[in-house]
């Protein structure tokens, strides 16, 4: 099987055209016509991930976050990005990422987290100009209202989160929940406008917790923890579309 076949399966679900202008999703290292026999799935490319892929005889690493975000001017091992790219090239391991296209595609990242929480009647928080149900974040309802503290403890247990950062618990019970995987501070207003009583996201700043104070619970569940589901999504795509 060729890398282009693997990429085509992923891009049928999450087209590269859905990625944001700042992003660098797709094949970063390797050639589309290179043969691939075994792939490793991860959230990030790290030196440890490269080592694992090499030990497992993988010739392709598929991640959520692209290892190359900005143009590289040199490869002299001065940064982890340079070391990862250098090691991937040396070991003949291709690097592919499905990032904001996987975030915004229908039934993508935030949808998966919403399903894991049992949300019903989900809608996109920020629809994409591309239409077709694409966009960032979702909002939906729990089957029944839950005590706010109980719901947050359930989030911790479900996603392996050891601690949550959250604002004032302004609602004793919550039912309408908004979710944006990764850094979702830019969608706080959209979550509030959608009637969410609690908003789950990551990378919230100090001042973010001041917005809509007293009207919505803001919860930072951790960037990695909110996006670990990318591995499950990618596995589902490849196991259903490609022969084993």
Secondary structure, 3 states (H helix, E strand, C coil): CEHHHHHHHHHHHCCHHHCCCCCCCEEEECCCCCECCCEEEECCCCHHHHHHHHHCCCCEEEECCCCCCCCCCCCCCCCHHHHHHHHHHHHCCEEEECCHHHHHCCCCHHHHHHHHCCCEEEEEEEECCCCCCCEEEEEEEEEEEEEHHHHHHHHHHHHCCCCCEECCCCCCEEEEEEEEEEECHHHHHHHHHCCCCEEEEECCCHHHHHCCCCCCEEEECCHHHHHCHHHHHHHHHHHHHCCC
